[in-house]
Amino acid sequence: MDRKRTYLAAGAFAAVILTLGVLLVAPPVPSPGQAARLLPGQRTSSSATASDWPPGIDSWPVGAPSWSPTASTLVSLPLPSGGGTAAPTHRPTPAPTAPPAGNGSCPDDPQSAVDATPKGGTLDLSGCRYTTTLTIERAMTLRGGTLSAPSAKDYIVRVEAAGVTIDGLTTTGGFAGIWADNGTDLVVRDSTVTDAKYAGIMVLSGSHCTITANDVERIDVNGSHGDNAYGIALSQTGGPSSRDCTISDNLVNDVPLWHAFDTHGGQHLTFTHNTAENSSRAFFMTDSNAAGADNVVSDNLIVAGSATYNLIGITCYDEDGLSVTGNTIEGYPTGILNYQDSCTGLTQSGNTMKP
């Protein structure tokens, strides 16, 4: 960062007291500038230790990595190389401005405000900014608000009830931005999730859910979670499969080492009119091998952009009845892959491949 120095010199002047002269010289004064900062818990190394993970993280979504403290590495689903080059040099995450505490009409304790919201009610945090996490345990609407994670281990918003709507929320940092343990009748819309370590929006055992018009960016760009991270994903943890959900009109940008959009075990899911940019694998559809899973990936814009690692536009692995139609795939050496010919009933039409 350039600095400019201004030197002011004042010549010696005669004082009324004879024989005394004073020389005043102004010291160099740098212009204002912003020094590089790191997020709380952010490291410049891609190595990880067992202490990095949140309490209780031994219960993973199906297909998520298992943690091996002795090996200090992450074990994940082996995949073929789809082209591209070696993993990119990890780049620092832009540090957000620290938010002030809630004031004015903003509750001092947002978790207490959530707990006090009646079933079916709405808590409006528009204009409120906090460094905190929230847990939602009843059907309600959370509207607005900007939340920054206290640490890289935190789930910023954790949903543990059916019938929750999250509308216009902004989250920064943490292990995950929005994590729904119960995704039944979940709605997440018009929200922004950035700089999460593992997942932007994760829905477990979701049914009749809607994930729409969200902006998810910079997920694990430093590789601190190995090469395993998700922009928007629908999975399960031994419970029912996620099913009958629509994921539409979202932007997922910059998941350089893993999946922008993903399902493990989902059925009757529709991914449509989304944009995936700068991500290793844009869409990854797997483990939905029950007859008639019938997931749809349609009319999405998929651009490799700055991603260079193991590039595959749309991957189908162990799926039945996947429909891939009307997508535009740009910059991926492998546009659509039926991995190990493991998908049955895969249909493709109207997809456009661009160099």
N, C-alpha and C positions, 0 to 999 in steps of 0.2 A: 504494500500500500504506500503510495507516494506521500511524502510529507513535504510541506514547503516551510521554509524558515524565513522569517522576516527579521532583519537586523536594523535596529534604529540606533543611530549614533548621534550623540549630542556633543558638540565641541566644548572645549573648556571655556568658561566665561569668567570674567573678572568679578570678584566679590568686593563688597565695600571694605572688607578687611584686607588690607594689603598683604601680600606674600602668600595668600591662600587661593588655590585653584581647585575646582572640582570637575572631574570628568565623569559624566553619566552615560553608561552604555546599557541599552535594553537587552536582556537575554533573548536567545532564540525562542519563539513561541510557535509551537506546531498548531496547524489548523485542526479543528475537530475531526475525529475519525472513529471508526468502530473497530475494536479489536475482535479477533475471532474468538468465539465462545463455544463451549460444549454443553449439551444438555446434561441435566443431572443423571449420573450413571452412565453417560456415553463414554465409550472407549475408542481409541484409535486402532486397537488391535482387533482382529477378527476372532481371536481365541475366546473361549468361554469357560467358566467353571460352574460347578453344580450350584453355587450360591447365587448364580444369576437368575434362577427360576423362581417364580412365585410359590408360596406355600400351597400344597395341594396339587401341584402341576403334574403329579404322577398319573392323573386321569386325563388322558389325551383323546382328542377326536380320532376316530378311525382314520388311519393313513397318516396321522401326524407323526413327527419323529419321536423316537424313544431316546431318553437321555442316558448316557453312559459316563458317569463321572470319572471312572478310571481311565477310559480312553480319551476323555475330554473332547468328545466329538459327537455329532448327531448322526443317527442311523435313520435313513429315510428310504423311500421306495426307489429302487434302482430304475433308471430310465436310460433310454438310448440317447446318444448325442444327435441332436437335430441339426447341427451345423453351428456356425459361429466360431468364436475363438475361446480362449481360456477365460476364466472368471475375471471380470474387470477389477481394476484397482478400486478398493472401497473409498468412497468419497465422504467427507464430513457432512452431517446433516445440518442444514441451516438452523440456527438456534432461534427460537421464537422470543419475542419480547415478553418478559415476565408479567402476568396479568395482575392487576390490583385486586384486592379482596372485594367482595360484593358490597355495595353501599346503596344508599337511597332506598329504592323500592326492592332491592335485592336482599333476600334473607341472609343473615349472618351465617347460618348453618344450612346449606342446601340439602344435606341428607335428612335433617329433621323436617325440612319442608316437603321432601318426597314422602317421608313416612306419614306426614299429616294430611297428604292429599287423599281425598276419599276415592273409593273404587269408582272408576269411570270418570274421575275428575281430571283437571288439567293444571299443571304447574308451569307457569310461564316465567322463564329465567332470561328472557330477551334482554340484552344489554348487560347481563351479569357475567362477571369473570372470576374464576376461582382456580386455585391449585388444589384439587381434591379428586376423590372418586365417589361414585354413587352406585347404590344397589337398589333396584326397583323390584318390589315383591308383591305388587298388586296391579291389576289392570288400570292403566292411567295413561295420560299423554304428558310427555316432557317436551316443552317447546322452548327453543332458543337456548342461550347460554354458551359460554366458552369455558372449557375445562382443560387444564393442563395436568398431566400426571405428576404426582409427588415423586415417583421413581420409575425406573425402567421396568420394574416388576409388576406394575399395577394394571388391572383392568379398569379403564376409566369409567365406563358405564357397564354394569353387569345386570342383565335382565333375567329374573327368576320367576316370572309369572306370565301367563297367557294374556293376550289382549292389550299389549303395551304398544304405544305409538311414540316414536322419537322423531321430532319434527324441527329441523333447523338448528340442530346442535353442532358445535364445533369442538373437536378434541385434538390435543397435541401430545405426542409422546406416549409412554407407557408400553406395556406388553401387548395390549390390544385396545383399540378405541372403543368399539361397541361389541360386547360378548353376550350373546343370548343363550343361556342354558335351557330356556324354554322358549322356543320360537313359534309357538302356536298363535296364529292371528297377529303376528308381529308386523308392524309397519315402521320402516326406517326411510325417511325421505328428506330431501333438501338439506342433508347434513354433510359436514366436512370433517374428514379424519386424516390426520397427517402424522408422519414420523413415528409410527408404532413399530415395535420391535418384532412382532410376530404376525399380527392380523389387524387389518383395518376394521372390517365388519365380519364377525364369525357367528353363524346361526347353527345351533345344534338341535336336532329333532324338530325342525320347523315345519309347520303345516299351515297352508292357506296364508302364507306370509307375502309381504310386498316390500321389496328393496328397490327404491326408485329415486332417480335424480340426485344421487349422492356423488361427492367428490372425494376420492380416496387416493392419497399420494404419499410417496416416499416411505415404503414399507421395507424395513430392514435393509436400507441402502448401505449400511456399514458391514453387513454380513455377520453381525454379532450373534445371530441365531443360526449360524451355519448357513447352508444354502436352502433354507426352508422357511417360507413366509407366504402370506396370502393377502390379497387385496380384499376381495369379497368371497366368502366361502360358505357353503352349506354342507354340514357334516352330521355326525352323530357320535355319542359316547356310550355305545351299547344299548341305547334306547331305540325308539322308532326312527326310521329313515326320514330325512327331510323330504317333504312332498308337497305338490300342488302350490308351488310358490312362483312368483314372477319377479325377475331381476331385470330391471329395464332402465334405460336412459341414464346409466351411471358412467362416470369417468373413473377409471383406475389408471394411475400414472406412476411409473417408476417403482416397479417391484423387480429389480434387476436380476435376482438370482432364483426366482421361483414363479408362482402362479398369480396372475392378475385376478382371474375368476376361476372358481374351483367348486366341484362337488365330489364328496366321497359318500356313495350310497344313496344319493338323491333320486327321487322318482317324480315324474311329471313336473319337472322344473323347466321354466322358460327363461332363457337368457336372450334378451332381444334389445336392439337399438342401444347397446352399450358401446363405449370406446375404451380400448385397452392400448396403452402406449408405453414404450420403453420398459418392457417386461420380458423376462426370459421365455415363459410359456404363457400365452395370453389366456387360453381356456383349457382347463384340464378336467375331463369328465371320466370318473372311474368308480369301480366297485358297485355300480348299479346293475348287477348282472341278473337280478330277478326278471323273469319274463315280463315284458311290457313296461319297462322302466320309462321309456318314451320321453326322454329329455329332449329339449330343443335349444339349439344355438343358431339364432337367425338375425340377419340384418345388423350385424355388429361391425364396427370399424376397428381393425387390429393393425397396429403400426409398431414395428420393432424399434424404430428410432435409435436411441443411443444404446440399447441393450445389445450385448455381444455374446452372451453365455448360453450355449445349448438352446438355440432358438427353434421353437415349434409354435406355430400359430394356434392350432386346435388339436389337442390330443384326445383320442378315444381309447380307453383301456378297460376291458372287462365290462362293457356296457351292452345293454340290449335295447334296440329301437331308437338309437340316437339319430336325430334329424339335424343336419348341418346345411343351412340354406341361406343364400343371399348375403353372405359375409364378404367384406373386402379385407384382404390380408396383404399387407405391404411390408417388404423387407425381411421376410422369414424364408430361409433356405428350404425349410419344410413347412408347407402351408397347413396341410391336414394329414394327421398320422393315425392309422389304425394300428396301435402298438401290438406287435406280435400276432396280428390278425385275431385279437381277442374279442373284438366287438362283433356282435351279431345284429343283423337288421340295420346296419348303418346306411343312411341315405344321404346323398350329397347332391345339391343342385344350385345353380345360379351363383356360385361363389367366384369371386374375382381375385386373382393373384397378381400382385404387382412387385417388381424388383425392389 
